[in-house]
Amino acid sequence: MEILGAVIIIYAVILMVSLAVGIVGIVAMWKLYEKAGEPGWSAIVPVYNFMQMCKIAFGNYKMAWIYLIITAGYFVLSTTAGIMNVMSDGESIALTLMTGLIGLAFTIAMAVIAAYVYYMFAKSYGKSTGFCILSIFFGAITIIIMGFDSNTSYVGPMGIPQNNYYNGFNNYYK
């Protein structure tokens, strides 16, 4: 019984720390969205959050739509494969292998796009290439750092300064 109590306490501590980090992350993302001139509340709406992140990083929603289409395709494939596997009593090894490989391709595509979005999101706040690479692997930490750093400000989509009247070629990218 003492072991069960210790396990419950450990899980409660892990839950509290996770909730605290999650709340801090939401506040940091809220601040980053406001720095970019977007509504901060969009940080708490799941799909819209990613769309706003893409808009801040790239200046439009194209990458978000590509990601969402690939995600929808993945779910359709998974559901169809599951239904076909049940209907064939799991005997079709070729079908299972084919859907598994296609599912792996979808997963890799989603991971690559998500990594690129995180990279360009950090770049749009003027961060160095090294920091942008770290944001791919430690996105939650880098977002907290950028959100609470008073020196971090929004530069522009893809890190290209907007409305820079001293450098006329930047107006070409609008």
C-alpha positions in Angstrom: 0.0 0.0 0.0 2.9 2.3 0.7 4.2 1.8 -2.8 0.9 2.7 -4.3 0.8 6.0 -2.3 4.4 6.8 -3.5 3.4 6.1 -7.1 0.3 8.4 -6.8 2.4 11.2 -5.3 5.0 10.8 -8.1 2.3 11.0 -10.8 0.6 14.0 -9.1 4.0 15.8 -9.1 4.5 15.0 -12.8 1.0 16.2 -13.6 1.5 19.5 -11.7 4.8 20.1 -13.4 3.3 19.3 -16.9 0.4 21.6 -16.3 2.7 24.4 -15.2 4.9 24.0 -18.2 1.9 23.9 -20.5 0.4 27.0 -19.0 3.7 28.9 -19.3 4.0 27.7 -22.9 0.5 29.0 -23.8 1.3 32.3 -22.2 4.6 32.5 -24.2 2.8 31.6 -27.5 0.1 34.2 -26.7 2.8 36.9 -26.3 4.6 35.8 -29.5 1.4 36.1 -31.5 0.7 39.5 -30.1 4.3 40.6 -31.0 3.5 39.6 -34.5 0.2 41.6 -34.5 -2.0 38.5 -34.4 -4.7 37.9 -31.7 -3.2 36.2 -28.7 -6.3 34.1 -28.0 -5.5 32.1 -31.2 -2.7 30.4 -29.2 -5.3 28.3 -27.4 -7.4 27.1 -30.4 -5.8 23.9 -31.6 -5.9 23.9 -35.4 -6.2 27.6 -35.8 -3.0 27.9 -33.6 -1.0 26.1 -36.2 -2.5 28.1 -39.0 -1.6 31.3 -37.3 1.9 30.0 -36.6 2.3 29.3 -40.4 0.9 32.8 -41.2 3.5 34.4 -38.9 6.3 32.2 -40.3 5.5 32.5 -44.0 3.1 35.4 -44.4 0.2 33.1 -45.6 -1.6 29.9 -44.8 -0.3 27.7 -47.7 2.0 25.5 -45.5 -0.8 25.1 -43.0 -3.2 23.9 -45.6 -0.6 21.5 -47.1 0.0 20.1 -43.6 -3.7 19.7 -42.9 -4.3 18.0 -46.2 -1.5 15.5 -45.5 -2.9 14.9 -42.0 -6.4 14.3 -43.4 -4.9 11.9 -45.9 -3.1 10.0 -43.2 -6.3 9.7 -41.1 -8.3 8.5 -44.2 -5.6 6.0 -45.0 -5.5 4.7 -41.4 -9.2 4.3 -41.2 -9.5 2.7 -44.6 -6.7 0.3 -43.8 -8.2 -0.6 -40.5 -11.6 -1.3 -42.0 -10.1 -3.4 -44.8 -7.9 -5.3 -42.4 -11.0 -6.2 -40.3 -13.0 -7.2 -43.4 -10.2 -9.5 -44.6 -9.6 -11.0 -41.2 -6.0 -9.7 -41.2 -4.9 -12.1 -43.9 -3.7 -9.6 -46.4 0.0 -9.1 -45.6 0.5 -7.1 -48.8 -2.3 -4.6 -47.9 -0.9 -4.2 -44.4 2.6 -3.6 -45.7 1.5 -1.2 -48.4 -0.6 0.9 -46.0 2.1 0.8 -43.5 4.7 2.2 -46.0 2.3 4.9 -47.2 1.5 5.8 -43.6 5.2 6.1 -42.9 5.6 8.4 -45.9 2.7 10.6 -44.6 4.3 10.6 -41.1 7.7 11.7 -42.5 6.1 14.4 -44.6 4.2 15.8 -41.6 7.4 15.8 -39.5 9.4 17.6 -42.1 6.7 20.2 -42.6 6.4 20.7 -38.8 10.2 21.1 -38.4 10.3 23.6 -41.3 7.4 25.6 -39.7 9.2 25.7 -36.3 12.5 26.8 -38.0 10.8 29.6 -40.0 8.7 30.7 -37.0 11.9 31.3 -35.0 13.5 32.9 -38.1 10.5 35.3 -38.3 11.5 36.7 -34.9 15.1 37.3 -36.1 16.7 34.4 -34.4 20.0 32.9 -35.5 20.3 29.7 -37.6 21.5 27.8 -34.6 18.5 28.9 -32.5 16.2 28.0 -35.3 17.7 24.5 -35.5 17.2 24.1 -31.8 13.6 25.2 -32.2 13.1 22.1 -34.4 14.1 19.7 -31.5 13.2 21.8 -28.5 10.2 23.8 -29.8 8.5 24.2 -26.4 11.6 25.6 -24.7 12.5 28.0 -27.5 8.9 29.3 -27.7 9.1 30.0 -23.9 12.4 31.7 -24.4 11.2 33.9 -27.3 7.9 34.7 -25.6 9.3 36.0 -22.4 12.4 37.7 -23.9 11.8 41.4 -24.1 14.4 41.8 -26.8 12.7 39.4 -29.1 10.5 41.2 -31.6 8.7 40.1 -34.8 10.9 40.8 -37.9 8.6 39.6 -40.6 7.6 36.4 -42.5 10.7 34.1 -43.1 12.8 36.6 -41.2 12.6 39.2 -44.0 12.0 42.7 -42.6 8.8 44.3 -43.8 8.3 48.0 -44.5 12.1 48.6 -44.6 12.3 51.9 -46.4 16.1 51.8 -46.4 16.3 48.7 -48.4 13.8 48.8 -51.3 14.2 45.1 -52.4 12.3 43.9 -49.3 9.1 45.4 -50.6 9.3 43.0 -53.5 8.5 40.0 -51.2 5.1 41.5 -50.1 
